[in-house]
Amino acid sequence: MFFPAPEFVKRLPATETVEEGSTVTFGCKIAGFPSPSITWYKEDDVIDLDARAQVESDSSGGHSITIKDVSKCDGGTYKVCAENREGSSSSSLYITVKGISSMLVFKPDLSMCGFSRVCRCGIPA
């Protein structure tokens, strides 16, 4: 009897650019019998699931990871590995996090000079 090793029907995208502070979800679809076990990695470390990072799977082989409130430290290489007794397969994704520009407004105390001024500075995150 032939049992297929895990195979990606739909792979993760190769690269994505996401906005800092956003929520992102990336998914794939995997076929294999017996159903493969799924492990998600960031930079070769198993991802600790918490309130910000959650994974989901469905009965049709769909698997996804959602990252909430994305920050600069979330950038890097992500990998999903599927493994069963017949073999293993993986798919990788590189995420670039695009910072949000901040606008600072400050009013220096120039009352002693008899006037006030508003200065605006764009600071990239």
N, C-alpha and C positions, 0 to 999 in steps of 0.2 A: 504494500500500500504506500502511495506517495503522499508525503506531507510537505507542503511548500514552506520554505523559510520566509520570514517577513519580507514584504516587498512594498515599496512606497507607490501607491496609486496616484497620490498627489504629494509632492515634496514641499518643504518650506520654501519661501522665496529666498533667493541668494542674499540679497541685501535689502534693507529698509532704513529710511530716515524717519524718525518720529520726533514729535515735539515734547520738550521737557514739560512735565506736569500733566501730560495726557494719559489716557488709558489705551493700551494696545492689546490686540489679540492676534496671534499667529497660529495657523493650523495646518494640518496635514491629514492624509488618509492612508492607512496601512492595511494590507491584506496579509493573512498568514494563518496556518493551522498547525498546531493549536494556537489559539489567540495569543499573540506575543505580549510579553510584559513591556511596559513603556517607562523609560527613564529620561528626564530632561536635565541637561547640563548647561552651565554657563562657564566658559573658559575651562572646561574639563572637570569642574566641580559639580556634584549633584546639587540641583537647586533646592534650597530649603523653602518649602511652601509655607506661606504666611498670609497675612491679610492683603499684602500687595501682590504676591505671585500665587496664582491658582491655575491648576490644570483640570481639564475636562476630557472625558472620553465618551463616545456613544457606541451603540451596538453595531453600527455599520462600519466601524473602523476609523471613525473620525477622532482626532486628538488635537487639542489646542492648549495654548498657554496664554494667560491674560496677566499683564503687568499693569498695576494701577499706579497713578502718580509717578510716572517715569521721571527719573533723575539722571544726571550725567553718569553716575556710577553704574547705571543699567546698560550702558553701551558696551558692545563687545560681541563675541561669538556665542551663539546658542546652538545646542545640538539636541535632537531627540533620537534616542536609540530604541529600537524594537528588537526583542530577542525571544526566541522560543527554542525548543530542543533541536530544531532543524537548522538553526543559524541565526544570524543577526544582520541588521541593516541600520543605517543612520542617515539623517538629513541635517544640514547646518544652515544657519541664518546669521548674518552679521548686521547688528543694529547700530546705527549712528544716532545719537541724541542731539537734536538741534536745540540750542539754548534760546530762551525767551529774553529779548532785550528789555531792560528795566529803564524806566524813566524816573530820575531822581529830581525832586523839586525841593529847593531849600531857600529860605529867606534869611539872609544874614542880618544880624542886628546892626543896622546902620543908622539907627535913630539919632545917634549923636551927631551924625553928619547932616541930618535934616531930610533924608530921603530913604526910600527902601528900594530894593531891586530883587527880582526873581531870576534865579539862574536855573537853566535846565541842562542836564547832561545825559546823553544816552550811553549806557554802560552795557556792553554785551555780557550775558551770563556765562 
